[in-house]
Amino acid sequence: MSGAVSGIVPEQAGFAGRSGPTGSAHPVTVFEARRIVTMNPAQPVATHVAVRDGRILAVGDLERVSAWGPFTLDRRHAGHV
């Protein structure tokens, strides 16, 4: 799944990134979607995915994925996916 988002250039909306929990200076991009099917029985659906350097950091609602610190919010797929 990380390949699906690694080529997307984030929109410049939201918050520009500083380091998150791992101490990386690379920005975190949070992609918003209408509904993400996770295939995880404990969390079957989500609305946001946090990505840094082509790797998924977190999947869940905005509050959960924002725990990685400042981020850029990409809403281009919010009403479509």
Gaussian input, Z-matrix of N, CA and C with variables (Angstrom, degrees):
# hf/3-21g

backbone

0 1
 N
 C     1     B1
 C     2     B2     1     A1
 N     3     B3     2     A2     1     D1
 C     4     B4     3     A3     2     D2
 C     5     B5     4     A4     3     D3
 N     6     B6     5     A5     4     D4
 C     7     B7     6     A6     5     D5
 C     8     B8     7     A7     6     D6
 N     9     B9     8     A8     7     D7
 C    10    B10     9     A9     8     D8
 C    11    B11    10    A10     9     D9
 N    12    B12    11    A11    10    D10
 C    13    B13    12    A12    11    D11
 C    14    B14    13    A13    12    D12
 N    15    B15    14    A14    13    D13
 C    16    B16    15    A15    14    D14
 C    17    B17    16    A16    15    D15
 N    18    B18    17    A17    16    D16
 C    19    B19    18    A18    17    D17
 C    20    B20    19    A19    18    D18
 N    21    B21    20    A20    19    D19
 C    22    B22    21    A21    20    D20
 C    23    B23    22    A22    21    D21
 N    24    B24    23    A23    22    D22
 C    25    B25    24    A24    23    D23
 C    26    B26    25    A25    24    D24
 N    27    B27    26    A26    25    D25
 C    28    B28    27    A27    26    D26
 C    29    B29    28    A28    27    D27
 N    30    B30    29    A29    28    D28
 C    31    B31    30    A30    29    D29
 C    32    B32    31    A31    30    D30
 N    33    B33    32    A32    31    D31
 C    34    B34    33    A33    32    D32
 C    35    B35    34    A34    33    D33
 N    36    B36    35    A35    34    D34
 C    37    B37    36    A36    35    D35
 C    38    B38    37    A37    36    D36
 N    39    B39    38    A38    37    D37
 C    40    B40    39    A39    38    D38
 C    41    B41    40    A40    39    D39
 N    42    B42    41    A41    40    D40
 C    43    B43    42    A42    41    D41
 C    44    B44    43    A43    42    D42
 N    45    B45    44    A44    43    D43
 C    46    B46    45    A45    44    D44
 C    47    B47    46    A46    45    D45
 N    48    B48    47    A47    46    D46
 C    49    B49    48    A48    47    D47
 C    50    B50    49    A49    48    D48
 N    51    B51    50    A50    49    D49
 C    52    B52    51    A51    50    D50
 C    53    B53    52    A52    51    D51
 N    54    B54    53    A53    52    D52
 C    55    B55    54    A54    53    D53
 C    56    B56    55    A55    54    D54
 N    57    B57    56    A56    55    D55
 C    58    B58    57    A57    56    D56
 C    59    B59    58    A58    57    D57
 N    60    B60    59    A59    58    D58
 C    61    B61    60    A60    59    D59
 C    62    B62    61    A61    60    D60
 N    63    B63    62    A62    61    D61
 C    64    B64    63    A63    62    D62
 C    65    B65    64    A64    63    D63
 N    66    B66    65    A65    64    D64
 C    67    B67    66    A66    65    D65
 C    68    B68    67    A67    66    D66
 N    69    B69    68    A68    67    D67
 C    70    B70    69    A69    68    D68
 C    71    B71    70    A70    69    D69
 N    72    B72    71    A71    70    D70
 C    73    B73    72    A72    71    D71
 C    74    B74    73    A73    72    D72
 N    75    B75    74    A74    73    D73
 C    76    B76    75    A75    74    D74
 C    77    B77    76    A76    75    D75
 N    78    B78    77    A77    76    D76
 C    79    B79    78    A78    77    D77
 C    80    B80    79    A79    78    D78
 N    81    B81    80    A80    79    D79
 C    82    B82    81    A81    80    D80
 C    83    B83    82    A82    81    D81
 N    84    B84    83    A83    82    D82
 C    85    B85    84    A84    83    D83
 C    86    B86    85    A85    84    D84
 N    87    B87    86    A86    85    D85
 C    88    B88    87    A87    86    D86
 C    89    B89    88    A88    87    D87
 N    90    B90    89    A89    88    D88
 C    91    B91    90    A90    89    D89
 C    92    B92    91    A91    90    D90
 N    93    B93    92    A92    91    D91
 C    94    B94    93    A93    92    D92
 C    95    B95    94    A94    93    D93
 N    96    B96    95    A95    94    D94
 C    97    B97    96    A96    95    D95
 C    98    B98    97    A97    96    D96
 N    99    B99    98    A98    97    D97
 C   100   B100    99    A99    98    D98
 C   101   B101   100   A100    99    D99
 N   102   B102   101   A101   100   D100
 C   103   B103   102   A102   101   D101
 C   104   B104   103   A103   102   D102
 N   105   B105   104   A104   103   D103
 C   106   B106   105   A105   104   D104
 C   107   B107   106   A106   105   D105
 N   108   B108   107   A107   106   D106
 C   109   B109   108   A108   107   D107
 C   110   B110   109   A109   108   D108
 N   111   B111   110   A110   109   D109
 C   112   B112   111   A111   110   D110
 C   113   B113   112   A112   111   D111
 N   114   B114   113   A113   112   D112
 C   115   B115   114   A114   113   D113
 C   116   B116   115   A115   114   D114
 N   117   B117   116   A116   115   D115
 C   118   B118   117   A117   116   D116
 C   119   B119   118   A118   117   D117
 N   120   B120   119   A119   118   D118
 C   121   B121   120   A120   119   D119
 C   122   B122   121   A121   120   D120
 N   123   B123   122   A122   121   D121
 C   124   B124   123   A123   122   D122
 C   125   B125   124   A124   123   D123
 N   126   B126   125   A125   124   D124
 C   127   B127   126   A126   125   D125
 C   128   B128   127   A127   126   D126
 N   129   B129   128   A128   127   D127
 C   130   B130   129   A129   128   D128
 C   131   B131   130   A130   129   D129
 N   132   B132   131   A131   130   D130
 C   133   B133   132   A132   131   D131
 C   134   B134   133   A133   132   D132
 N   135   B135   134   A134   133   D133
 C   136   B136   135   A135   134   D134
 C   137   B137   136   A136   135   D135
 N   138   B138   137   A137   136   D136
 C   139   B139   138   A138   137   D137
 C   140   B140   139   A139   138   D138
 N   141   B141   140   A140   139   D139
 C   142   B142   141   A141   140   D140
 C   143   B143   142   A142   141   D141
 N   144   B144   143   A143   142   D142
 C   145   B145   144   A144   143   D143
 C   146   B146   145   A145   144   D144
 N   147   B147   146   A146   145   D145
 C   148   B148   147   A147   146   D146
 C   149   B149   148   A148   147   D147
 N   150   B150   149   A149   148   D148
 C   151   B151   150   A150   149   D149
 C   152   B152   151   A151   150   D150
 N   153   B153   152   A152   151   D151
 C   154   B154   153   A153   152   D152
 C   155   B155   154   A154   153   D153
 N   156   B156   155   A155   154   D154
 C   157   B157   156   A156   155   D155
 C   158   B158   157   A157   156   D156
 N   159   B159   158   A158   157   D157
 C   160   B160   159   A159   158   D158
 C   161   B161   160   A160   159   D159
 N   162   B162   161   A161   160   D160
 C   163   B163   162   A162   161   D161
 C   164   B164   163   A163   162   D162
 N   165   B165   164   A164   163   D163
 C   166   B166   165   A165   164   D164
 C   167   B167   166   A166   165   D165
 N   168   B168   167   A167   166   D166
 C   169   B169   168   A168   167   D167
 C   170   B170   169   A169   168   D168
 N   171   B171   170   A170   169   D169
 C   172   B172   171   A171   170   D170
 C   173   B173   172   A172   171   D171
 N   174   B174   173   A173   172   D172
 C   175   B175   174   A174   173   D173
 C   176   B176   175   A175   174   D174
 N   177   B177   176   A176   175   D175
 C   178   B178   177   A177   176   D176
 C   179   B179   178   A178   177   D177
 N   180   B180   179   A179   178   D178
 C   181   B181   180   A180   179   D179
 C   182   B182   181   A181   180   D180
 N   183   B183   182   A182   181   D181
 C   184   B184   183   A183   182   D182
 C   185   B185   184   A184   183   D183
 N   186   B186   185   A185   184   D184
 C   187   B187   186   A186   185   D185
 C   188   B188   187   A187   186   D186
 N   189   B189   188   A188   187   D187
 C   190   B190   189   A189   188   D188
 C   191   B191   190   A190   189   D189
 N   192   B192   191   A191   190   D190
 C   193   B193   192   A192   191   D191
 C   194   B194   193   A193   192   D192
 N   195   B195   194   A194   193   D193
 C   196   B196   195   A195   194   D194
 C   197   B197   196   A196   195   D195
 N   198   B198   197   A197   196   D196
 C   199   B199   198   A198   197   D197
 C   200   B200   199   A199   198   D198
 N   201   B201   200   A200   199   D199
 C   202   B202   201   A201   200   D200
 C   203   B203   202   A202   201   D201
 N   204   B204   203   A203   202   D202
 C   205   B205   204   A204   203   D203
 C   206   B206   205   A205   204   D204
 N   207   B207   206   A206   205   D205
 C   208   B208   207   A207   206   D206
 C   209   B209   208   A208   207   D207
 N   210   B210   209   A209   208   D208
 C   211   B211   210   A210   209   D209
 C   212   B212   211   A211   210   D210
 N   213   B213   212   A212   211   D211
 C   214   B214   213   A213   212   D212
 C   215   B215   214   A214   213   D213
 N   216   B216   215   A215   214   D214
 C   217   B217   216   A216   215   D215
 C   218   B218   217   A217   216   D216
 N   219   B219   218   A218   217   D217
 C   220   B220   219   A219   218   D218
 C   221   B221   220   A220   219   D219
 N   222   B222   221   A221   220   D220
 C   223   B223   222   A222   221   D221
 C   224   B224   223   A223   222   D222
 N   225   B225   224   A224   223   D223
 C   226   B226   225   A225   224   D224
 C   227   B227   226   A226   225   D225
 N   228   B228   227   A227   226   D226
 C   229   B229   228   A228   227   D227
 C   230   B230   229   A229   228   D228
 N   231   B231   230   A230   229   D229
 C   232   B232   231   A231   230   D230
 C   233   B233   232   A232   231   D231
 N   234   B234   233   A233   232   D232
 C   235   B235   234   A234   233   D233
 C   236   B236   235   A235   234   D234
 N   237   B237   236   A236   235   D235
 C   238   B238   237   A237   236   D236
 C   239   B239   238   A238   237   D237
 N   240   B240   239   A239   238   D238
 C   241   B241   240   A240   239   D239
 C   242   B242   241   A241   240   D240

   B1=1.4495
   B2=1.5249
   B3=1.3316
   B4=1.4570
   B5=1.5197
   B6=1.3423
   B7=1.4496
   B8=1.5195
   B9=1.3197
   B10=1.4539
   B11=1.5162
   B12=1.3222
   B13=1.4518
   B14=1.5164
   B15=1.3268
   B16=1.4590
   B17=1.5180
   B18=1.3304
   B19=1.4487
   B20=1.5142
   B21=1.3145
   B22=1.4589
   B23=1.5190
   B24=1.3136
   B25=1.4607
   B26=1.5185
   B27=1.3407
   B28=1.4675
   B29=1.5183
   B30=1.3245
   B31=1.4597
   B32=1.5146
   B33=1.2758
   B34=1.4607
   B35=1.5197
   B36=1.3302
   B37=1.4643
   B38=1.5130
   B39=1.2922
   B40=1.4572
   B41=1.5120
   B42=1.3199
   B43=1.4552
   B44=1.5126
   B45=1.3207
   B46=1.4564
   B47=1.5169
   B48=1.3324
   B49=1.4504
   B50=1.5146
   B51=1.3184
   B52=1.4544
   B53=1.5206
   B54=1.2889
   B55=1.4533
   B56=1.5224
   B57=1.3482
   B58=1.4501
   B59=1.5162
   B60=1.3391
   B61=1.4469
   B62=1.5297
   B63=1.3217
   B64=1.4595
   B65=1.5112
   B66=1.3322
   B67=1.4523
   B68=1.5167
   B69=1.3198
   B70=1.4579
   B71=1.5239
   B72=1.3216
   B73=1.4542
   B74=1.5271
   B75=1.3267
   B76=1.4603
   B77=1.5225
   B78=1.3217
   B79=1.4616
   B80=1.5245
   B81=1.3066
   B82=1.4602
   B83=1.5178
   B84=1.3254
   B85=1.4542
   B86=1.5152
   B87=1.3281
   B88=1.4596
   B89=1.5246
   B90=1.3310
   B91=1.4584
   B92=1.5238
   B93=1.3307
   B94=1.4550
   B95=1.5163
   B96=1.3212
   B97=1.4601
   B98=1.5226
   B99=1.3089
   B100=1.4625
   B101=1.5284
   B102=1.3516
   B103=1.4627
   B104=1.5168
   B105=1.3205
   B106=1.4606
   B107=1.5199
   B108=1.3198
   B109=1.4626
   B110=1.5197
   B111=1.3262
   B112=1.4622
   B113=1.5237
   B114=1.3020
   B115=1.4675
   B116=1.5317
   B117=1.3056
   B118=1.4584
   B119=1.5309
   B120=1.3336
   B121=1.4723
   B122=1.5274
   B123=1.3235
   B124=1.4617
   B125=1.5257
   B126=1.3327
   B127=1.4670
   B128=1.5339
   B129=1.3246
   B130=1.4665
   B131=1.5316
   B132=1.3259
   B133=1.4666
   B134=1.5241
   B135=1.3252
   B136=1.4595
   B137=1.5228
   B138=1.3321
   B139=1.4637
   B140=1.5211
   B141=1.3420
   B142=1.4588
   B143=1.5299
   B144=1.3361
   B145=1.4556
   B146=1.5290
   B147=1.3250
   B148=1.4702
   B149=1.5164
   B150=1.3552
   B151=1.4646
   B152=1.5220
   B153=1.3273
   B154=1.4675
   B155=1.5325
   B156=1.3148
   B157=1.4695
   B158=1.5220
   B159=1.3456
   B160=1.4549
   B161=1.5138
   B162=1.3277
   B163=1.4714
   B164=1.5180
   B165=1.3184
   B166=1.4594
   B167=1.5193
   B168=1.3213
   B169=1.4606
   B170=1.5216
   B171=1.3354
   B172=1.4616
   B173=1.5254
   B174=1.3267
   B175=1.4634
   B176=1.5233
   B177=1.3225
   B178=1.4613
   B179=1.5013
   B180=1.3183
   B181=1.4643
   B182=1.5304
   B183=1.3182
   B184=1.4631
   B185=1.5294
   B186=1.3066
   B187=1.4708
   B188=1.5347
   B189=1.3117
   B190=1.4699
   B191=1.5246
   B192=1.3283
   B193=1.4681
   B194=1.5199
   B195=1.3214
   B196=1.4625
   B197=1.5243
   B198=1.3241
   B199=1.4618
   B200=1.5306
   B201=1.3246
   B202=1.4632
   B203=1.5181
   B204=1.3102
   B205=1.4577
   B206=1.5191
   B207=1.3222
   B208=1.4696
   B209=1.5330
   B210=1.3208
   B211=1.4585
   B212=1.5181
   B213=1.3117
   B214=1.4546
   B215=1.5172
   B216=1.3160
   B217=1.4583
   B218=1.5211
   B219=1.3267
   B220=1.4627
   B221=1.5211
   B222=1.3300
   B223=1.4656
   B224=1.5214
   B225=1.3243
   B226=1.4708
   B227=1.5265
   B228=1.3253
   B229=1.4608
   B230=1.5276
   B231=1.3262
   B232=1.4648
   B233=1.5284
   B234=1.2901
   B235=1.4525
   B236=1.5067
   B237=1.3196
   B238=1.4576
   B239=1.5275
   B240=1.3048
   B241=1.4690
   B242=1.5100
   A1=110.93
   A2=117.97
   A3=118.95
   A4=111.62
   A5=118.72
   A6=121.14
   A7=112.60
   A8=116.74
   A9=120.59
   A10=112.01
   A11=117.50
   A12=119.56
   A13=113.48
   A14=118.31
   A15=119.52
   A16=113.19
   A17=119.41
   A18=120.88
   A19=114.24
   A20=118.36
   A21=121.88
   A22=109.70
   A23=116.42
   A24=121.11
   A25=107.72
   A26=118.42
   A27=119.98
   A28=112.93
   A29=114.91
   A30=120.32
   A31=108.37
   A32=117.50
   A33=120.92
   A34=110.08
   A35=115.82
   A36=122.31
   A37=107.58
   A38=117.70
   A39=119.99
   A40=110.60
   A41=116.75
   A42=122.30
   A43=110.64
   A44=117.55
   A45=121.69
   A46=108.74
   A47=116.76
   A48=120.63
   A49=117.36
   A50=114.37
   A51=124.74
   A52=105.14
   A53=117.40
   A54=118.75
   A55=111.55
   A56=115.90
   A57=123.32
   A58=110.18
   A59=118.35
   A60=121.75
   A61=114.10
   A62=117.82
   A63=119.65
   A64=112.02
   A65=118.89
   A66=122.46
   A67=113.88
   A68=118.48
   A69=121.48
   A70=110.62
   A71=116.17
   A72=120.81
   A73=111.03
   A74=117.34
   A75=120.77
   A76=109.51
   A77=117.29
   A78=120.26
   A79=112.50
   A80=114.72
   A81=122.61
   A82=107.03
   A83=116.34
   A84=121.52
   A85=107.70
   A86=116.88
   A87=122.01
   A88=106.95
   A89=114.90
   A90=121.37
   A91=108.04
   A92=116.06
   A93=121.91
   A94=109.25
   A95=116.57
   A96=122.12
   A97=108.65
   A98=115.57
   A99=119.87
   A100=110.03
   A101=115.98
   A102=120.39
   A103=109.15
   A104=116.51
   A105=122.44
   A106=107.11
   A107=117.35
   A108=121.59
   A109=106.82
   A110=117.11
   A111=121.48
   A112=114.19
   A113=119.37
   A114=124.75
   A115=110.88
   A116=118.01
   A117=123.64
   A118=107.28
   A119=118.74
   A120=120.21
   A121=113.48
   A122=118.04
   A123=121.04
   A124=112.51
   A125=116.20
   A126=121.74
   A127=107.24
   A128=117.05
   A129=120.36
   A130=115.34
   A131=117.81
   A132=120.50
   A133=110.53
   A134=114.90
   A135=121.94
   A136=108.36
   A137=116.17
   A138=121.01
   A139=112.85
   A140=118.12
   A141=121.44
   A142=111.26
   A143=115.68
   A144=122.83
   A145=107.55
   A146=117.09
   A147=122.24
   A148=108.35
   A149=116.62
   A150=122.24
   A151=109.68
   A152=115.48
   A153=121.11
   A154=106.77
   A155=116.37
   A156=121.88
   A157=112.65
   A158=117.33
   A159=121.32
   A160=114.70
   A161=117.60
   A162=121.57
   A163=110.34
   A164=115.75
   A165=120.89
   A166=108.73
   A167=116.12
   A168=122.45
   A169=111.93
   A170=116.06
   A171=120.70
   A172=109.46
   A173=114.70
   A174=122.43
   A175=106.51
   A176=117.22
   A177=120.43
   A178=110.60
   A179=116.04
   A180=119.94
   A181=108.43
   A182=116.94
   A183=120.80
   A184=111.65
   A185=117.77
   A186=120.60
   A187=111.12
   A188=116.39
   A189=120.00
   A190=112.15
   A191=117.62
   A192=119.71
   A193=112.14
   A194=118.25
   A195=120.25
   A196=112.24
   A197=117.83
   A198=121.51
   A199=111.99
   A200=117.89
   A201=122.35
   A202=111.56
   A203=117.73
   A204=120.97
   A205=112.07
   A206=116.59
   A207=121.12
   A208=110.60
   A209=115.42
   A210=120.24
   A211=110.89
   A212=114.67
   A213=122.75
   A214=106.89
   A215=117.54
   A216=121.94
   A217=109.33
   A218=116.48
   A219=122.77
   A220=107.63
   A221=116.75
   A222=121.83
   A223=113.20
   A224=118.00
   A225=119.86
   A226=113.57
   A227=118.80
   A228=122.17
   A229=112.40
   A230=117.76
   A231=122.85
   A232=113.17
   A233=119.38
   A234=121.22
   A235=114.47
   A236=117.40
   A237=120.44
   A238=114.28
   A239=117.34
   A240=120.67
   A241=109.09
   D1=-28.88
   D2=-178.56
   D3=-62.46
   D4=-29.75
   D5=177.22
   D6=-64.55
   D7=-26.55
   D8=-179.50
   D9=-68.61
   D10=-27.82
   D11=-177.33
   D12=-109.60
   D13=-11.02
   D14=-173.70
   D15=-67.72
   D16=-27.06
   D17=-178.66
   D18=-89.47
   D19=-2.41
   D20=-177.35
   D21=-82.24
   D22=129.46
   D23=176.23
   D24=-87.79
   D25=123.57
   D26=-175.80
   D27=-68.40
   D28=145.41
   D29=172.62
   D30=-70.66
   D31=152.40
   D32=-179.58
   D33=-91.85
   D34=64.10
   D35=176.22
   D36=-128.12
   D37=149.10
   D38=-179.71
   D39=97.93
   D40=-136.70
   D41=-173.81
   D42=-118.50
   D43=131.49
   D44=175.94
   D45=-73.96
   D46=148.14
   D47=-168.04
   D48=-87.03
   D49=142.19
   D50=162.33
   D51=-111.91
   D52=-169.47
   D53=-177.01
   D54=-72.38
   D55=145.61
   D56=177.96
   D57=-100.98
   D58=-158.55
   D59=-176.04
   D60=-57.81
   D61=-27.82
   D62=-178.20
   D63=-87.69
   D64=-4.10
   D65=178.28
   D66=83.55
   D67=5.52
   D68=-179.34
   D69=-73.01
   D70=141.26
   D71=177.36
   D72=-86.79
   D73=-4.20
   D74=179.56
   D75=-73.22
   D76=141.96
   D77=-177.13
   D78=-70.61
   D79=150.76
   D80=173.98
   D81=-98.76
   D82=134.45
   D83=173.48
   D84=-111.65
   D85=131.01
   D86=176.25
   D87=-108.47
   D88=119.20
   D89=177.94
   D90=-95.82
   D91=131.15
   D92=178.72
   D93=-102.18
   D94=139.87
   D95=177.37
   D96=-138.43
   D97=162.78
   D98=177.72
   D99=-68.15
   D100=-44.86
   D101=-178.96
   D102=-158.32
   D103=124.99
   D104=177.14
   D105=-113.33
   D106=122.30
   D107=176.28
   D108=-86.30
   D109=118.84
   D110=-171.73
   D111=-91.54
   D112=-20.07
   D113=-174.75
   D114=67.96
   D115=14.79
   D116=177.95
   D117=-106.76
   D118=113.58
   D119=-178.15
   D120=-57.56
   D121=-29.40
   D122=179.61
   D123=-74.94
   D124=-21.83
   D125=178.68
   D126=-147.53
   D127=79.00
   D128=-172.20
   D129=-66.64
   D130=-29.15
   D131=179.48
   D132=-136.29
   D133=157.47
   D134=178.38
   D135=-146.63
   D136=171.23
   D137=178.49
   D138=-122.32
   D139=-11.32
   D140=-176.22
   D141=-141.22
   D142=149.46
   D143=175.94
   D144=-132.50
   D145=126.33
   D146=176.02
   D147=-95.98
   D148=130.69
   D149=-175.95
   D150=-133.01
   D151=139.57
   D152=172.89
   D153=-139.53
   D154=130.47
   D155=178.05
   D156=52.80
   D157=37.46
   D158=177.54
   D159=77.70
   D160=7.54
   D161=179.53
   D162=-114.53
   D163=136.75
   D164=177.99
   D165=-76.20
   D166=125.41
   D167=179.41
   D168=-95.24
   D169=-40.15
   D170=-175.92
   D171=-158.17
   D172=151.46
   D173=176.51
   D174=-132.34
   D175=133.23
   D176=178.89
   D177=163.34
   D178=-148.55
   D179=175.71
   D180=-86.64
   D181=174.91
   D182=-176.08
   D183=-60.71
   D184=-38.91
   D185=179.94
   D186=-61.09
   D187=-43.91
   D188=-178.53
   D189=-65.95
   D190=-46.75
   D191=-175.92
   D192=-75.79
   D193=-21.35
   D194=179.19
   D195=-74.99
   D196=-6.45
   D197=177.69
   D198=-63.69
   D199=-13.99
   D200=178.66
   D201=-79.57
   D202=3.21
   D203=176.74
   D204=99.74
   D205=-165.70
   D206=-179.05
   D207=-55.33
   D208=145.06
   D209=-174.87
   D210=-149.58
   D211=166.16
   D212=170.22
   D213=-102.91
   D214=126.34
   D215=-179.94
   D216=-92.91
   D217=122.07
   D218=178.32
   D219=-107.63
   D220=109.11
   D221=-176.02
   D222=-104.11
   D223=8.62
   D224=-173.92
   D225=-59.79
   D226=-24.07
   D227=-179.13
   D228=-106.56
   D229=6.08
   D230=-171.71
   D231=-55.32
   D232=-41.27
   D233=-178.39
   D234=-98.56
   D235=4.08
   D236=-172.70
   D237=-114.33
   D238=-29.76
   D239=-174.65
   D240=-110.93

